[in-house]
Amino acid sequence: MPTKLCSFRRVAACWLLALGTAIDLLAGCAGHVGDGEVQCQGTASCSAHGQCTPQLGGCLATSDVDCAASKDCYSVGNCQVQGGRCWALSSASCAKSALCQNQGACSARDGVCLALSDADCTGSWSACTYHGLCRAIDGACAAASDQDCQKSVDCSITGACAVFGKRCGATSDGHCEPAKVCVEHGLCTAGEGACVAADPADCAASAWCALAGKCSLGAKVCIAASNADCLASKWCQDLGLCGAQGGVCVAVADADCARTVGCAKEGLCHAVSGKCAAVLNSDCTGTQACTEEGRCGAVQGACRAISDAVCAALTACKTKGKCHAAAGQCRPTSNADCAASQACAESGKCKVSHGSCAALTDADCAGSLACKESGECKAKNSHCVAP
């Protein structure tokens, strides 16, 4: 870890006691602006690495404050300054980092965060509880017992229930068969530490066969190999994905899309780029999206609200002030929309806020039916509540 810096003129080479620091400092020179002053504040080097001070012809870290505000402090515990850059000099900084939470690297040594004790690992939900990596070995959390692997979340999901190298893996079919990847995806055979698909019967019995048509054996995974796989799937019925392409089910025919619930409700009646989409305004008219929500125009493959007149005719205009087309939806765009709605009279939601009507003032609540009948006369969090 560097302890001393040597000065240099702007165009001269910089050297430091540690080569790693020299590389970081040269990278900091990205903040240099022509032949004038170095601009460091607002640069990626400052926000990511705490190198926020113009010095030595580049951007350096010169205070713990800059280091503590950097992304590196949160992610890898580099929260203290030394030698022009930020380092992990405190186990307390490591303990607060994402690296500690995710990988058990909660102790500082030689300027970096490492897993130096089993306690570091067992305290990490991701490393130990989820992946079974509960022992500190060579500065990292590793799998050291089948028992730790069997207690992990990964065991029930991926079949990684035994030590395999320094991690947990699937070493027998018995690990895979009860796992989620077998039941859902047909990956029921152990191979090289992981559960893979090896039997067509496992694919045909999987949940994803019934749902997504992945009923045939591919290269260690289950795939949709034929239109027949897709035609029997729920996604064909619901989404129109009835043709097999590249191992998955996609929309290939307008007729398939036209039969779906998505066509009747959302106007998704034409096959476009492997999906069912709304292509014509006529796809949208008559749908639930149009009659109930005012989304009657086809825009970029979906039904959107494009007419104020259509929105104004909706029940939602009278009840919730959704009287104008905005960002593809019928929404209130002014306080007047809300003030004229039932939401104002009944619930005090008389002002527009973030695309909907909200109760923002005590006066609006005091004049509402909710105040008279239920005592909800104060505005709080966009609603009228009892004081």
N, C-alpha and C positions, 0 to 999 in steps of 0.2 A: 504494500500500500504506500502511495507516495507521501512524503513528508516535507519536501522542499521543492520550490519552483525556481528556474533560472530565467532571467529576463531576456528578451530578444526584440529587435526592431521589427516593424510590421512585415517586411518582405524577407526577413531572415528565417531560418529554420528554428523551430522550437524544440527543446529537449527537456525531459524530466527524468527523474530517477526511475519511474515505472513506465514501460513502453505503453501499457494500456491507457495511462493517463495522457500521454502524448497524442495517441490516436484520438481520444475524446476531445482534446483541446483543438486539434486541427479540424475536427468535424465542427466544432463551435465556430470556426471562422466563416461558416455559411452566413452568419449574421453581418458580415462585412459589407459595407455599402461603398463601392467605388474607392476613391482615394480619400473620402471624408471620414466622418465619425463611424464607428461600429455601432449598429443598431441591434440590441439584444432583447430588450423588452418586447413582448408580443411575438417573438419567434418560437418555432417549434423546439429549439434547443433550450429555451427558457422554460416553457410550459412543461416539457417532457422531462428535462434533465436538471432543471434549476440553474442553468448557466445563463444568468440574466445580467451580468455586469461586464461592460466593455473593459478589457484589460489585456495587455500583452498582444494586442493586435487581433484579438478574437473575443469570444464570449466565454466567461468563466463563472463558476459558482463561487461566491465569496461570502455567503451567509447561510446559516441554518434556516433562516426564514424562507429564503428562496428554495432551498432543498425541500423543506417541509411542505411547500405549496406545489411541488412538482408531481407529475404523474408517477415518476419513479418511486417517490416516497410511498404512495398508496400501493403501487403494484409490487415492488420488490424491496421496500424498506430502506431505500437510499435517502435518508432524511437529515444527515449531518454532512457538513462541508469539511473537506481537507484536500489540500493540494490542487485547488481549482476545480474540483468536481464533487459530486455528492456520493456518499458511501453509506453503507449500513454499519454504523459504529456502535449501535445500541440494540440490545436484544428487545428492549421495549418497542423500538421502531419496527423491528421484524415482527413482533407479536401482533402489531396492528395492521400488517400488510396483507394483501390478497394472497401473496405467496405462502404465508403462514396458514391462512384459512384453507387454501386449495391443496397445498403440497406439504404442509407441516414444517416448512422452513422458517422456524420461529426464533432461532438463536443466531446472534451475530458472531462471525469469526473472520478475521482478515478482510473486513470491509464488505462482506456479503452475508446474506441470510441463508442458513443451512438447517437441516434437521439433525441436531446433535444429541438428542435423547429420545427414547421411546415415548416420553411424555409429549414431546413436540408432535409426534405422529398421531398418538391416540387422541390428542386434542383437536385434530383436524377432521371435520366431518367428511370432507371430500376424500382425503387420503385414506383414512382408516375405516370409517363407518361405511363409506360408499364402495371403495375399491379394495379394502382389506390390507392396505399398506400401513401396517401398525408398528413396524420396527425401524429404528434409525440405523442405517448401514451406509458407511462412507458418505455421510452428509446428506443423504436423501432417505425418504420413507420407502420401505420395501416390504414385500410379503415374506414372512419367515415361518409361518405355520399354516397348515390346512385349516385349523380351527378359525383363525382370523379371516381367511378367505370365505369359509362357510357362513360366517356371521355377516358378511358384507352384503350390501344391497345388490352389487354386481352379480353375486352368486344366483339370486333368484331371477334376475333379469337376463343376464348373458350366459349363465352357466359357468362363470369363472369361480370355481369352488375349491381349487387346489393350487398349491404353490407351483408356479411355472417360471423358472428363472428367478427374477427378483419381483415378479408380479403374480397376480392370481390369474389362472387360466382354466380352461375346460380340458381335463386330461382323460375323461371317460364319457361314453354316451350317457351314463347315468347322471352326469352333471348337467347335460343339455336337455334331456327329455322333460324334466319338470319346469324348465326355465321358460320365461316369457318369450324368448326368441324362437323356441320350438313351437309353442302353442300358437303364437301369432304369425310367425314367418316361416315355419317349417325347417328351422336350422336345428336339427336334432342329433347330429353326429359330431363327435369331437375330432378335430383335426388341427394339429400344430398349435394347440393351446386355445383354440376358438371353436365355437359351435358353427357348423356349416350344414348346408343342405346336401344330402347324399342319396336320399331315397325319394322317388316320385310320390310314394304314398304319403310321406310326411308333408309334402307340398300340397297335395290334394286335400289333406285333412286340416290344413292351417286356416286360421281366421282370415288371413289375407287372400286366400283363394276365393272364399265366399264374398269378401268385400271388394277386392281390387283385381280379381282374376289371375292372381299369381299362383297358378295351379300346376305348373310344369317345372321340371328340374332343369336348371341352367348350370353355369359354372360356379358351383358351391352355394348358389342362391336359388330361390324360387322365382320364376318369371312367368309372364303371360306370353306363351309361345304361339298361340293361335287365337283366331277370332272366337272360337268355341269357348276358350278359357274366359274371355271377356263377356260374352253374351250372357253367361250364367251369373255374372257378378252383380252385386248391389250397385256398384258405380255405373254400370250400364243402365240400369233401371232409373237411378236417381240423377245421374250426371251426363248420361249419353256417351260414356266412354266404352264403346262397344267393339273397337277394332284394335288388334294387337300390333304394335310397332315398337321395335327396339326393346322388347321384353316388358313393356308396360301397356296398359289399356288407354287408348286415346279416342277422341271423337273424330270419326271419319265420314259420317253421313248426316245430312240435315234431318233425315227421317228419324234417326236415333235420337237426336236432340229434341225433335218435335214431340216425342212421346214422354218426355221427362217432366217431373214436377217443376224443375227449374224453368222450363218453357212456360208453363201455365202461370207460375208465380212471379218470375223475374224476367221473362221474355228471352231466355237463353235458348233460342230455337234453331240456330245455324252452327254448323261445324266450322270453326276457324282455328287454324294452327293447333289442332289437337284438343281443343276445348269447345264447349258450347257457348255461344255468345249471342248478344242482341245486335243485329246488323241493320235492321230497318225500324223506323218508328212504329210501323204496324206490328212488329214483334212485341212492343211494349204496351200498346193500347189494348185494353181489355184484361190486362194482367192485374194481379193484386198489387204489384208495385205501382201501377198507374192509378187504379181506382181508389186505393187507400192512402198512398203516399205521394201521388202526383209525379212519379217518375215515369214519364210517358214518352221520352225521346231517347233514341239509341245514340250513345256517345261512347266511343272507344270500347265497344263490346258489351256495354252494360246500359240498363235503363236509368236515365237521369232526369231530374226535374229541370226543364228548360223554359217553362212558361209561368209567369206570375198569375195569369188568368186561371190556369189549371190549379195552381196552389190555392188561390183565393176561393175556389169553389169547393175545396175539401172540407170535411168535417173538422179536420185538424186545424184549419184556419180559425174556425169559430171557438174551438175548445182550447187550443194551445198556441194560437197566434202564428201558426206556420203558414204564412200567406204569400211569401215571395220565394222565387227560385234562386238559390245561392249555393255555389259549390256542389251542384248536382242534387241538392236536397231541397225540400220545401222547409223554410225556416223563417222565424221572425227576423226582420232586418232593422226594425225601429221600435222604440218604446210604444209607438202608436199601435203597432200590431199586437203587442202584449196587453196594452190597456183596454183594448176592445174585446179581449178574449174571456172565456169562462175561467181560465186559469187565474186571471187577475181578480175577478169578482169573487170567486170561491176560495182561492188559496193565496191571494196577495202577490201572485207572480206577475207583476206589472211592468217590469223592466227587462230589456233584452240583455243577455249575457252569454257569450260564447255560443251563439247560435240557438239559444232557447230562452224561454221566459223564466225569470227568476224573481224571488222575493228579496229585494235589496234594501228596502227601507221599512222602518217601523210604521211609518204613515200608511204605506200600502197594506201592510198586514192588519193594521188597526181598522181599516175600512173593509176588510174581507169577511166573508161568511165564516171562515175558519176562526176568526177572532170572536165573532158574536156567539157562535155555537160551541166552540171548543176552547176558547181562551188562548188561542195561538196568535198572539198579538205582537210578537217581536221577531225581527228578521235575523236569521242566523244560518250561515252556509247555504244561502239561496232558497231557504224555506222559512215559513212562518212557524214559530214554536211558542210554547207557553213560557212566560218569563220565570 
